[in-house]
Amino acid sequence: MQNVPFADNLFQTYDSESPVATELRRVYHNIKNGDGGKKPKTFMITSSNRGEGKSTVTCNLALTIAQFPKKKVLLIDADLRRPRVHKIFGIENDIGLMECLEGVADPIAVCQKTQLSNLDIITAGGRSPEPGKLFEAETLAEVINKASFYNDVVIVDSAPVLAVSDTLFLCSVIDSVLLLILAGVTPREVALRSRNVLADSGANLGGIILNNASQVLPYHYDAKYYQYSGR
């Protein structure tokens, strides 16, 4: 699925029984069980460049996981330069992660409730002239640790890995990193470069999500969907 036309928010277009939701449930099953028996709680999705559907995938994945009973999910928009999570869900973005990283707000206090009781969101918050420096601060680990303590699953939408350094700092405090590739668009050499940059930073690369894959499902499915590949 690529660039789904949202109405006022994602809840109006999301279908928990769609092929997309089915594939995202498989993605979640694989990433939470695919690291040698470890049970990661924090996941981050990044891409090589902008426009590959990263935020759309991240939001749909968070909403899909939150459908499970007793699975408390927190979605964090860590793309401070081009935030989209608040637009996708149709919520305010007055205060969020930026203020938490600056140490002037508590991550639990800025969580926004959604119409699904299992899903909370921390938006990107206000704009900073130098967002990259915020990710170098010790408050980053404090925010992620606190978010992880109060939630079963924390999903982070980060900036593209080749564009800025923000994602590399996030890698150090995230259990599992997923690299999204847009089928037919992301060049092979660019995807390999992204993977190598993540590996060199010490990221735990949990797998690859292939966005907009087609002609892979059996003939009775007529849908574009997300395909997961373990590392």
N, C-alpha and C positions, 0 to 999 in steps of 0.2 A: 504494500500500500504506500502510495507516495502523495504527499501534499493533499490529504483528505480535506475537502471543503467543510470546515466546521461551521455550525450555525452560531448560536450564542456561546456554546461551550461543548466540550467533547462528549458530555453525557447525552446530548441530543442525537449523536450519530453513532455512539458505541453500541455494538451488538455482541453480547457475551457468547453467542452461539455461532458467530461468523467464522469462516476459515482463518481469518486474521487472528482472532482471539484464541482459536485452537492452537495455532502455531506459536503464539506468544506463551501459552501455557507450557508448551513443549520446551521453549527457550528457558523458561524459569526452572522447569524440572531439571534440565541438563546443567544449567550453570550452578544450581544449588547442590548438585550431587556429583559434579565432575571434577572436584579438586582433591582427589586422594582421600575422600572420606571427610574432609573438612566441611563445615557448614557456614559458608560466608553469609554475612548479614548486610553488608554494604556493597552496592553495585554501582558502577559508573559506566555510562554510555558516552562514547565520543566518536568522532568521525575524522576523516582527513581534512575536509574542507567544508565550508558552509553549503547549504542547499542540498544535502544528501538525505534529509529526512530524519536527522538525529532526534530533534525535540519531539516530533510526531511519534516516533517509535518509543521513546522514553516514556511519554505520557500514556500511550496505549499499554505499555508493559506494566506501568504502575497501576493503572486502573484494572488491568486483568488480574494481577496478583491480589489486589484488594478485594476481588470477588470471592476469594477463599474465606470460609468462616474462621473467625478468630485470628486472622492474619492482619496485624496492624502495619500499615504501609505509610512511609513518609517519603514524599517526592521533593527533592531540592533542586532548584534552578541555580546552577553554578556558572551559567554562561552570562557573566555580568556585563559583557560587551553587547551581546545581542540576545537578550532574554525573550523567551517565547512562551514559557509554561503558563504564565498568567493570562496570555491571550488565548491559548488553546482551551483553558478551563473557564475563561470569562470571569476572572477574579481581579481584585485590586492588587497593585504592586507598589504600595506606598512605603512599606518597610519589609525587610527580608534578610537575605544572606549577607548583603553588604554591611548592614548595620551590626550583624552578629560578628562578622570578621573584624569590624572596627572596635568591638568590645562595648558597644553602647546599647545592645539589645540581647535578650536571652533567646536562644533558638526555640525553646518550647513556647515562649510567650508570643513569638511571631508566627507560629504555625497557624495556618488557616484551615478551618474545617470545610469539608465539601459535602455534597448531598449523599455521599456514600460514607457511612460512619467509620469504615475501616481505612479511609484515605485522608491524610492531611498533606498540606503543601506549604513549603517555605519558598516564596518567590525570590527573585534576584534582589529586589529592593531598589534603593536609589542608585543613581549613577555616581561613579567615582572617576576622577581624572586619571588615576593610576591604579586600575583594578588588579594588575599583576602583583603589585606589592602586598596587597591584602592576603594573597594566597601564601606568601612567605612568612606570615605571622604565626605565632604559636597558637593563636585562637582557632586556626583551621582545625587542628586535631581535637581541640576542646569541643568545637561545634559538632563534628562528626561523631565523636565518642558519646556525647550527650544524646544526640539524635538516635544513635544505635541502642543506647541504654533504654530509651522509652518506646522503642518500636521494634517490631519483629523483622522488618525489611526496610532498608533505606536505599532509595534509588536516586542517583545524581545525574543530572543532565549537564554535561560540561562543554566547554568551548572546543572547537576542532583542534586536534592535537598538533597539526602542522602550522596553525596560524599564530598561536600564542603559547606562552609557557605555563599558563594557569593549570592546564590539565596535568602536567608533569608533577606539580606540587600536590595535586589532589591524589595522584597515584599512590603516594606514600602513606595515605591514611585510609585508603579504600581496599576492601578485601578482594574484589574481583572487577576487572576492567573489561568491557566489551567494546570491540571496534566495529562500527557500522560501515558497510560498504554499499554504495548504490549500484546495483547491477546494471551493466551496460553504460555506466557513466564514469565511475571512479576508475582511472587508469591503473593497470596492474602495478606499475612501478611506484605510483603514489601510495597505493594500499600497502605495498611492501615497505616503503619508507616509513609509513605511519606505524606499522608493526614493529619495525626495528627501533624507532624512537621510543616507543613504549617499553620495549624490552630493555633498552639501554638505561632507561630511567628506573628500572627495578620494578615495573608494574607487574602485577599478577594478571596476565592476560588470560581471561577465562574462556574466550572464544570470539568468533566472528559472527555478526548478524548481517545477512545479505538482504538488503531492502529492495523491494520491487522485483523480486524473482518471479518469473513466469514460466509456464510450460514445464513445471516440475511436478506439481500435484497431479494425481490421476485425472483422466479426462472429464470426470463428472464434477470437478471443481472448476469454476470459471472465476478465478480471483487472483489478484496479485497479493503476495504475502511475504512474511518475514521468514527466512530460513536461517537456522543456527548451525554453526560448525564449531565444534570444540577445538581447542588449541592443538 
